[in-house]
Amino acid sequence: MALPTELSNIFSNKQKSYKMVLILALLTEMQATGLNVVTLKNLKQRFLSLLQERESNGLTIDHPPEKAGASWNSMTVNNVQSVIATPISALSSILDQNNETIGFKKDQYESWSDDVLRELYNYAQTELENYYNQQIREGFFLKEALSDILSTYIQAKRETFAGHRLGNLVRQTIPTELKKLPFIHSELKITGSIGQGNWATIPWIAIMDKRITETTRQGEYLVYLFAEDMKSVYLTFMQGVTIPVETKGKQAAYQYFKQKVQEIRDLLPLEGMVKDDAIYLTSGGLGQDYQVSTIAYYRYELEHLPEDELLIADLNNAVTNYNEYVTKVLNSNDELEQLISFNYTISHLYAGQGILKYLHDQGSNAISLDELITSQGTVLLSGDDVKQPKERIRHLGRALQDLGLLTINESQFSLTDLGQEYVNYFNENKWVLSDTQVRLIRDQLNNVEGQTPLIRSINKAIELCIELNTFTLDELAPLFIEALGMLQTWGEVTQKQRTIFMLNWLEILKFVTKSGQQYTYIQWEETPLVDSLTVSERVATIKNFIASKGFMYPNHWIENFFLSLKAKPFVILAGVSGTGKTKLVKLFAEAVGATASNGQFTLIPVRPDWSDPSDLLGYKDLSGAFRPGKLTEVIVEASRVGNQHKPYFICLDEMNLARVEHYFSDLLSVLETQEWDNQRIVTTSLIHRDSLQNESDKQVYGNLHLPDNVYMIGTVNMDETTHPFSKKVLDRANTIEFNYIDLGQYPTGDGLTVNEGATVPPNSLLRSEYLQLVDVYRDYKQLTEETTELLVKINGILEQIHSHVGFRIRDAVCFYMIYNERFDLLSKEAAFDMQLLQKILPRIQGSHSSVKKALLQLMQVAQDRSLPISEYMEDASKVYLSMETLASSKYPQSARKIAFMLRRLEEDGFTSYWIS
């Protein structure tokens, strides 16, 4: 027969034998006395006798608590009270106890037949035997495990971390054993940690429902937290703090935690759990984080750890509350998707790209959800399988359906006509929308028929942006949330989050652009922006702007700086201190609308201790979160769709205080991977998506490449405190020297602002237009061949001292010469003079006679005349002392530098381009 409901599950939670022994003792005593209620003393004796009998027979049995006695046979009725109190309390739903007697609750007992009592006896016997059999197999007790950690952890922290037994206990044994409990279902993930590489201040064992979170860094979960002093352990229902604090800032995150704590406490019974913030784990910085994020908890002290019966009962109660919360969250999400008009972020479109591509590749037939799940590694654009692919694909599918890109009919997915066209215009990087894809979605927004909630909400946001024109997040948020009808439903933090999500949509779809904290509505055109001035007019405007600021530079320097950036977005400004190298970068940037205030000009002082790219690009901290470097922050901003038409300048001040080849190596390599992709220049990734752990980091920094609107300029001083440049660096840059300064120059003009005289030019002014010589050879065949012939002649000279150049420099010089001819900025001779000075001479250094011979031969090229090389090998003073002759050379800037290098060689026995 089936037991009554109140009896059917009384042994479902058991980590000791005491509940079953208690029921057997009670039923046996009732049978022996014929009474419905027995004395507590007799029950204790019967309870003890059952345990002593088993112990005497050498059978498996739970050992008594240490404070109660060394064995059951050594105990008396008087000291059984501490043991029997726990099962009596655990069975209080069916038992009544007063000071002297105990029995089943009267109203329940009177409704039972004799058969019920016999069935209960058999049930207790069966469960007891099952329990003992389980103990024979495993012998695990939660109390003992918790006590082990609390008692030994402080000493363990003085021992070697790797391979320590506590690591195995926390990470493997306890999670494995907890998973065997009947109330731990398959959706619950259990994991523990004592630290990553080093001992954690607070070890933990977490229980997370995979449907709402799989990391302790965010979301809600249960977790055992051990106090730093190891005097207590808390079983807590709490929120992950790391990601909310990183993304919202501590103040906003704390407000969010407190609001969430109150919501959940109002939502759940949490019976028996403490609901306050008096959870004290550490005296350090983590303490307040735990307090504000904790919803409810149990506290267990080392000296008074409960028996397993109570520990498991508490865990069961916590899991029951947690399950109820998860169910409400999942149901709430389903309701929100139906009722709320805006429930998808731009990441839904990015992540859904894989689904669209897969459907396209399989032809025109509909694809089932099961097939998409089977192919989730491809469909979800992820190297790792998603834990809940069915829910993930369905959710992404609904977002894509709202955009009109696919249809879902009884779990069958198929592309719409719009979806078919959309897929035809994928970028190579599926996480970036092409201009054509942006236009297709924008056109869909204008389709008045059958507008979905997502499209209606985007259009409403666009209306508000047009009305505000320029605005901040705080100004848009209340208007947008009110338009959605959710002003009274969502808290302030949620309102801002939803508004940020919408602004991400509008930014990617090129309706708004962001500068600092300001957003501006823009009229986007798919065609490239064109400067209103010719290039020569624009360069003249830049020169006038710089002059108006009181800074004077030698003739042709601004033209040369412009052409150097145009040929390659990496330039080195070298020279003595105080000659205006950094100022030139700043003023040039301001002249084209790039300032520090709008984020388009960034000065990064180089530190002598920089030794690897992490100092510029960023690094992962011990928690696995990515900490971006300053350069990465600029690249992220420059890569935003609304900013791609703007130039961004990065000035690496005193670039050679550290070894450039060490900290700048990744950038140098990536510069050589430039290629065209959908009318933009892209490179290989600086930060690979697979190297990042957090999804939020992957979205922002994953596969980040060097965009074509970022220009890097390094300023260098060459003295005994700095490092020389390798040929790897010199090959990739134009080196402009600032050693010849005319102090007899004075400011002119009244100081024009950047916007007076001309509009701000687009990035196309500076962006390279050629990446390979084949791109331009046919149009500039004669100039290319003339330039190359000169370089061949020079290379023959350089080969004698192993300083000859390769195709990279050949192409860069040709590009410089072609840009110069196109824009009519310098004479052909002046342009090649600059390239000889900046691309060839910096490679030359040494003390050997062959270096001197090479310099004399290069002087012949610079002066375009024959020299008595053998005579000058003995004494070259006639070459470098005749300033009039140098000034009349075909390439006077190079001639003067060669003369300087020859003089240094004769006077010091060593020469270099960099000796000042």
N, C-alpha and C positions, 0 to 999 in steps of 0.2 A: 504494500500500500504506500501511497505518497504521504509524506509528512506534511503537517500544516505549514503554511507559509512562514510563520514566525520561527519554525525550527529547521527549515530546509537548508539554510545557508549559514548556520551558526558556526560552522567549522571552516568556512571558505578561506578565512585568513588565519593561518597558523604558522608560527615559527618555533613554537614550543609545544610540548604534549599536554600542557596543563588544562586546557579547556576540555579535551576529551576525557582525561582522567577525572576531572571534577564531575562531569555528567555521569560517568560510570560509578563513581563513589556515591553520588547522590541517589541514583536509581537503586544501587545495591543496598544502601542504608534504608531507603524507603521500603524496599522489599523485605528486609530483615525485620524492621519494626512494625510494618503495616501502617505507618503514619504518612500523611501527606507532607508534613513539615518535620524536619529533623533538627537536632541540636547542632550548633556550629562546631562544638567540641568533637562530637562523634563523626561529623563529616571530615574534619581535619584528620582524625585518626584513620578513617577509611581511606582518605586521599593518600596519606603517608604510607599506609600498608600496601597499597597497590604499587607504589613506586619502589618500596623496599623489597617487595617480592620479586619484581623484575630485576632489580639490581643484584639480589642474592643469587638469581639464576644466571647471572653473567650476560644478560641480554642488553641490547642497545637501549640507552636511556639518556634523557637530558640530565646533565649533572646539576646539582643544586647551586644556587648563587653562592659566591665565595663567602659572603657575610652570613649566610644562613647555616652553612656547615660544609665539611669536607666531603661527606657522602650522605645518602639518604638513611642508611642504617645507623649513622651516628647522630641523627637528628631526633628531636622529640616533638610532641604535638605543639609545645609552646613556641618553638621557632619555625613552625610551618606557616604562621600567619603572613609573613612577608612574601611567601611564595603564592599562597592561595588567594591573596587579595587581588592579584592581577586578573586571573580568569573569572573571578566573581564579578569584578568590575566590567570585564569585556562582555559578560553574559547578562548584564543588568536588564536587558530588554525582556528576559524571560524569567529572571530570578528576583525574589523578594528576600531581603535579609534585615534582621534587627540585631540587637546586641547578642542574643543567645541562640536564635533559630534561623533556618534558611529553608526555602522551598520554592517551587515554581509559582509564578504569579497566579493568584486564585482564579481570576476570570478565565485565564487561558487553560489552566489545569482542569477546571470543571467541564470544559468543552471537549476534552480529549477522552478517547476510549482507552481501554487497556492495551489495545493493539498499537496505539500511538506510542505508548511508553516502551513496548517491546521493540518497535521499529526504531525509536530513538536510541535504545541501548545498542542495537545492531549497527546503527549509523555511527555511533561513537566508537564502537569496536573497530569497524572497518576503517574509519578515518585515522584512528590511532595506529593501526598496523601499517596503513599507507604512509603515515608520517614517519614511523620508525624505519620502514624500508627506504624512504627517501634519505633519512639521516645516514643510513649505512652507505648510501651511494655518494653523498656529498658532504655532510657535516659542516654546513655553513650557517652562521648565526649573525644577523645584522648587528646586534648589540656588540658582539665580540669584535666585529670588523670596525665599527665606529670607535670603540674603546681603543683598539690597536692604533688607529690613526691619531687620536687625541693624546695617547700616552707616549708615543714614540716619534712624532713628527718633528718636534723641536730638536731632539738629538739627531734625527735623520738629516736635518738641514746642514749639519756639520760634516756629513759624510758625502761620498761621491754620488752625484745625481744620476748619472747614466746607469741603467740596469738595476736601480734600487728596488727592493721588494715592495715598498709602499707604492711605487709607480704601477706595478702589476696589480696590486690590490685595488687601487682607485680606478685605474683605467680599464681593467679587464674583469677581475673577479667580482667585485660588487655589481657593476652593470650587468654582467652575465647572470648573476644570481637573482637580481631584482627583476629581470625580464621573465623569470620563471613564475613570478607571482600571478595568480589567476586574473587580477584586475589590470595587469599591464598588457594592453592590447598592441596590435601590430603597428599602429600609427605612432606609438611612442618611441622616441629615440632616447637612449640612455648613454651618457658619456661622462667621463670624469677626467680631472686634470690635477697634477701637482706642479705644473709649470711647463714651460717650453725651453728646455736647455738649462734652466736654473730653477731652483725651488721657488714655488709661488708663496707669496705671503699668506694667501687664503686658498687652500685646496678646495675643490668642489666636485660634486657629482650631480649632474643635471638630467632632468626628465623633460623632454620637449616633444610636443605634438608636431610632426613633420608638416602638417597641413598649414601651420601658421608660422613656424620658425624652426630652423635647424642650426641656429647659432645662438650662443649666450650673449652675443654682442647686441642683439635687438629682439623685440618681440616678448611674449609672455611665456613663462615656463616654471617648473618646480625645480628646486635645487637645494641640496645639502651644502651649507656653507660652514666651514670650520673657522672659529675665531682665531685670530693671530696668536693669542696666548694659549690656545689649545685647552682651554678650560670648559668650552661649550661648543655645541654644534647646533645650527639652526636648519630646520626643514622649512623652506620659504616658498611662497608663491610670489614671484617677483617679475620685474621687467628688465630686459637687457639695456644697459646704459651707454655702451661705447659708441655705436653708430648714431643714435639720436643726439648725443652730445657733440659728436664731430660735425654732423650735418646742420644742426639747429643752433649750436652754441649752448654753453652750459645754462645760461639763464632761461632761455626759451625751452630747453630740454627739461629742466627741473619743473617748469610750469606745466609742461605736457605730462610728466610723470605723476605729479600731484593730482592733476585732473583725471588721469587714467585710473589711479589708485582709488579715488572716490567713486568713479563710475563702476568699477568692478566690485568694490565692497557693497555698493547698493544693489548690484545685479545678482550676487551669489549669497547663499546662506553662510558659508565659511564657519559652520558650527564647530566649536571647540578650538579654533585657531585664534591666535592673538592678532588683533587688528589695530596696531599702532606703529609708530616709527622707532620704537625703542629697541632696535636691533644693533648691537654693538659688536663689530667684528675686528676693528682695527683703529688705532689712534692716528693713522695716516690719512692721505687724501681720499681714499676710497670710501671712508666711513659715511660721508654725507650722500654719496651716490647710492649706497645700499639703502640708506634710510628713506630717501624720497621715492625710491622705486619699488619698495616692498609693499605688497598688498596684504599679506597675512603670513603667519609663521607659527611653528612650534619651536620651543627652545629646550635643549637637553644639556644638562651639566655632566661633566665627566664623572663627578663623584656620585651622581644620582641617575645614571642612565637607566631608562625603563627596560623591562624585559622585551623580547621580540614580539610578544603578543600585542603590547601596546604600541611599539614602534611601527609594526605593520598595520595596525588598525589606524594609526595617525596618517600613515602614508596612503592607505586606502581612502581615507576621508579627503586628503589633499588631492589625490588623483580624481576622485568623484567630482569635486568642485571644479578642478581644471577641465575635466571632460565636459562639464556643463557649460563652462565658459567658451571652450572651443566650438561646441555645437552652436552656441548663440552667435559667435563670430562668423562661422561659415554660413549660417542661415541669413545673417545680416548682410553679408556680402552679396548673396544671391538676390536679396530684396533690393539692395542698392543698385545693382546692375539693371534691375527692371525699372526702378523709380527715379533714380538720380540721373540727370542729363549728362553728367561729366564724370566718368569713372575709369578713364584710360589715360595713361601717360604716353609721351612720345616713344618711350622704350617699348611699348606694345607694338608700335609700327616697326621699329628696328628689329625686335625679336621675331616679328611675324614675317620678315623678309624671307627667312628660310622656308616657311610654309609656302609662300607664293612661288618661290623658285622651284621647290619640289613639285608642286602642282603643274607648273609650266613644263618641267622636264619630263613629266609622265604623260604628256599629251593632253587631249581635250576631255578625257573621261574623268568622271568624279572619282575621288579617292576617299576611301573609308577612314574613319578615325583610327581604327585598329592598325591600318597600314602606316598611317602617320606616326603612331606610337612606336611601331616596329622600327621605323627609320628616324627616331627622334634625334640621334646624333647629328644627322644632316638637317633635319627639319628645324631644329631649335638652335642652329648655329652655335653649338656648344661642344667643346671637346669632351665634356663629361655628361653622362646621362642625367637628365632631370629626374628628381625623385618622384614627382607626381605628374608624369607626362600627359595623362588624360586630361586632368584639370587644367594644366598649363596650355595645352593645345586648344582646348575648348575656349578658354578665356581669350587667348590671342586671336582665335578665329572670330569671336564675337566682335572684337575691336576692328579687325579687317573687314568684317561684314558691315559694320557701321560706316566704314569709309567707302563702301561700295566696291571693294576689290575682290571679294569672293562671296559665295553663297553657301549656306549650310542647310542641308535638308536631310533630316533623320540620320545624323552623323556622317553624311556624305558631303565632302568638301569639293567645290569646283570654282574655278576662276570666272569672274564676270568679263565682259568685253573690256571694261576699264582695267581690270586686273591683268588681262593678257597684254594690253598695251604698256601698262606700268612695268611689267617684268622685262620688257624689251629694252628698258633704259637703266638697268642696274649699273652702278659703279662696280669696279673690281672689289672694293671694300663694301660689303653688304650692309655695314653699319652706317653708311653715309648715303643720303639721298642725292641723286643727280638733279640738275636743274630741271630736266624734263619731268622727272617724277614729282618734283615740287609743283611744277605748273599743272600737271594732271590732277593732283589733289586739290590745288587751288580752284581749278575749273569745277571739280566736284562740289566744292563748297558753294559755288554759284548756281548749282543745279537746284531749282526751286521745287522739283517734284520729289516726293517721298524722302524728305530730309529726316535723318536719324537723330536721336538725342545728342550724339557726339558732334555731329555737324552743326546742329542748332546751337550747341553751347560754344563751339569755336566761333561761329558767326556772331553770336552775342558778344563774345570777348573782343572780336574785331571792331564791332560798333563802338564799344567803350574806348578802345585804343584810339580810334579815329577822333572821337569826341575829346579825349584828353590830350592827344597828340604827344606830349612829353609828360612822363609821370614816373612815380616810384611804385614799388610793390605795395607799400602801405596805402597809397592812394587808390590803386586799382582793386585791391583785395575786397573791401566791403561792398563796392559796386558790383563786382563780378559775382560774389557769393549771394548778394541780394537778388541779382538777376536769375540765379539758379533756384531761388526760393529756399536756400539752406541757411540763411543768416541766423535763425534761431536754433537750428539743429546742430550745426558744427561749432566747436569751440574755436577760439582765436588762432590757436596753433594749426588746427586742421584747415581753417580758412586760408591761411597763408600758404600751407603746403599745396592745396588745390590750385591756388592762384599761380604759384610757381610752376606747377605742372602745365597749366594752360599757357603761361608765358614761354615755356620750352617748346610747346607746339607752335606758337606764333613766331618764335625765333627761327626754328628749323624751316617753317613754311615761308619765311622772309616777309612777315608782316611787321615785325618790330626789330629794332636793333638795340643793344645794350651798351652803355658806356658808364663805367662805375656803377652807381646805384640808380642811374636814370635809364628809362626805356623810352624809345621814340618810335612812333609809327612811321613806316617808310612805304614809298611806292616802288615796289620791286619790278625790275624789268629783266627778262631772261638774257637779253643781249648785253654784252660787256659795256661798262661805262667808258666814255671817251672824254679825255681832257679837252676843255674848251680852248686851251692854248696849244700852239705847236711846242715841240720839245725845246727848241732853241729859245722861244719866248718864255717857257717855264723856267729854264735854267737861268735866264736873265733876271726873272722875278726872284728866284732864290738868291742870286748874288746881291740884288738890291736889298732884299730883306736882311741878309747877314750884315751888309755894310751899314744899314740903318741902325743896327744894334751896336755899332761901334767897334766891330771886329773886321780887320783887314787881312786878307790872305793874298799871296802872290798871284800874278796873272795866270789864268788857266787852271788854278787849283780846284775851283768849284766844278768846272767842266770835267776835270780829271776824276774827281771824287764821284760825280754822277755816273760817268762811263764805267768806272771800276765796279760800282754797285750793280749796274746794269749787266755787266759781263758775268759777275759772280756775286752772290749776296753775302760775301765775306771779305772784309777789307781790314788791313792792319795799318794804323797810323803810328809811325815811329818818329822819335826825335827827343830833343832835350825837354826838360820839364818847363812848363809855363809858356809853351808856344801855341797853345789853343787847340790841342788835339781833341780833347773831350768837348770843348765848346763848339768846335766845328760840327761834331756829330749832333749835338743838342740843337744848334741853330738850324742846321740843314733839315733835321726832323721837324722842327717847328714851322719851317718855311713850307712844308708840305702837309701841315695840319696834324702832326704827331707830337703830342706833348706829354709830359709826365702826368698832368691832371686828367687827361682822357685815357691814360693807360697805354698810349702808343709809343711812348719813349720810356725805356727802363735802363737805369744805370746799375750795373752789377759790379761792385768792387771785388776783384779777385784776391783771395787770401793765399799767403805763402804755403799753408798746410794743405791745400787742395791736392789730392792725389788720385782721384778717380772721378768718373762722370756723376756719381751720386751727389756731389756738391752742387752741380748745376741742375741735373735732371730730377733728383729725389731718391728716396730709398723706402724700403719697407721696415716698419718698426717691429718690435718683438711680438706685437699682437697680430702682425700680418697686414696692418693698414698701411697704405701708401702715403708717404709724406712728400708732396711735390717740391722740387726746387724752384727757384725764382724763374729760371728759364722755362721750365715746364708750365708754370702758371701763365706766362706770356703766350706760349704756344697754344695753350687751350683757349685763351681769349681770342687770339688771332684766327683760330680755326673755326670759330663760330660763324655760321652762315651769314649773319648780318654784318660781320666784320671783315669778310674776305676781300672786300674791295678797298680796304684801308691798309696802308703800310705800317708795320710795327718795327721799331728800331731798338736793338739791344746793344748797349755799349758796355763792353767788358773792360773795365778800367784797370790799367796796369796789368795787362793780360799775362805777362811773362814773369810775374812774381812767383808763380808756380809753374811747373813744367806743363806746357800747353798740350804736349802729346799724351799726357796722363789724364787730365781732367776733361779734355776736349776731344778725346779720341773718337767717341761715338758720333759726335757731330761731324767730324772730319770725314768719317766713313760714309755717313748717311748723305752728305752733300754730293757724293759721287753716284748716288742711285736715283737722281732726278729723272723723271720721265713724264710724258704727257698722259693725262687721264681726264677725258671730258672737258677739254679746254683749260685744265688747271695742271700745274706742275706738282707732282706728288713724289714722295720718297718712300723708302722702306720704313718700317716702324722704328721709332726711338724707344718706345716702351711697348713690349709685346703684351697683348691681352692675357695670354696664358700664364704670364709671370705674376699676375695680380690675383689676390685671393678674394677680395670683397667685390660683390656685384656692383656696388656704387662706384668703386674705383675703376672697375672694368668699363663702366659706361662713360666715365669722364676721361680716363687716361689710356684705356685699352687701345692698342694699335695706333697710338698717337704718332703722327709723322710731322716732319718739318714742312710747314706750308709755304707757299710761294709769296707770301706777303710779310715774311720775317727777314730782317736784314741785320746781320751781326757785324759789329765793328769793334776791333780790339785796339786799345791804345797801349803803347809800350815805351818804356824808357830803357835804353841799353847802357847799363853800368854794371859794376861788380856785384850788385845785389840781385840781379835778374838772370834768367836762363836764356840761352840762345835758342833760336828756332831750328827745327829740323827741316829737311827738304820736303817732308810730307806736309808740313804746315805751309811752307812757302809756295808749293805747287798750287795750293787751293786758294790763295789770296793774292790780291794786289797790295803791295807794301808801299805806302806813300810816306815819304820822309819829310820831316818838319825841321830840318837843321839850318835852312837858309832863311833867316827872318830879317826883314827890313824894319828896323825899329822906327824909322823916320816916316811913319804913316799915321794919319790922324783920322778920327771918326768924321763921317759926313752924314747929312740927312737928319731928319727929326724923329726917326724911329717909327716905321710903319708897323701895324699889327699884321698878323698872318693873313687876315681876311681882307685887308685893304689892297686893292690892285688886282686880285685874281681869286677865283674860287679855289677850294682845296682840290688838288688833283686826285684821281683814283690810283690804285696800286699799279695799274698797267703802265704808268709812267716809269716805274723802276723795275718792274718784273722782267726777268730774262725772257727773250722771245725765241732764243735758239739754245738747244741742248746738245746737238751734234752738228758737226760741220756740214753734214749732208743736208741739214735743214735749210742751208742758205748758200751753199756752194754755187748752185746754178745761177742764182740772181746776182752774186757778187764774185764771179769766177776770176776776173782779172785782179781785183784787189786781194782776193784770197791767195792767188798764186804769187803775186808780188811780195806779199807779207811772208809767205812760206819760204820763198827763195832767200829772203833776208835771214830768216831764222835758220835755214839750212846752213848758210854761210857762218852764222854765229855759232851754231852747234858744232861745226867743224873745229872752231877755236876751243870751245868748252870741253870737247872730248879729250883734249890733251891733259886736262886737270880733273877729269871724271866729274864734271859738273854739267854735262849736257842735259837737255830737256827732252820730254816725251810728248806724246800727242795731247795730253791734258793741257799743257802750257801752249802748245801750237794752236789748239782750238780757242783757248781763252784770249790769246793775243789777236787772233783773227776776228773773234766776236767784237772785241774792243774797237778794232779798226773799222769794222763794218758799221757798228752803231755810230761811231764818230762821223763816218761819211754820210750815213742816212740823215743824221740830225744837224750836220754842218756846224760842229762846235769848235773843232781845232783843225789846223792844217794837217795834212797827212804826215808831214815830218814831225810836227809837235806831238801828234798822237803816238807815233812809233817811238819817239824819244821817251815818252812816259812809260811805255811798255818795256823798253830796254832797261830803263831805270828801275822799274818796279817788279818785273818778272824774271829778269836775267841776272842783273848785278847782285841782288841779295844772296845768290847761291855761291858766290865766289869768296873764298878765304884761304889763307895759308901763308907759308914763308918760303916756299921753294921757288927757284928761278923759273920754273914752268908757269907759276902763277903770274909772275911779272911779265913773261912773254905773252901770256893770254890777255892780260890787261892792255899791253901795248897793241896787240892785234885788234882788240875791241876798240881801242882809241882810234885806230885807222878807220873802223866802221863808223864811229861817232863823228869823226871829222871829215869822212869821205875823201881821204887822201892817203898817199903812201907815207910811211915814216921809216927812218933808218933804224930798224928794230935792233940790229946787232950793236949799233952805237949806243942806243938808249938802254940796252941791257946793262951797260956799264954805269951810265948816269942818265936818268930820265928827268932831271930837273928842268930841262928846257920845255918838257911837256907840261909839267904842272905849275910852272912859274909864269907862263905866258897866259894871263887871264884874258887878254884881248882875243888871242887865238881860240881859246876855249869858247868864248862867247859867240864867235862867228862860226862855230862848228855846225854841221848839219843837224846833229842831235846835241845841243848845248848842255841840257840838264845831265845827260849821261856822261858827256865829256868831262864836265866838272867833277862828277862823282868818281869817274875812273882816275882822273888826275889826283884827287884826294887819296884814293886807295893806293896809287903808286907811291905817293909821298910817304904814306904811313909805312909801306913796305921797305922803302929805302932808309927811313929814319929809325924805325922800330924793329925791323927784321920780320914783321908779321903784318898782315893786313886783313881787313874784313869790311864788308859793307856796313857793319853795325858799330864800328869804332867811331866815336864822335870826338 
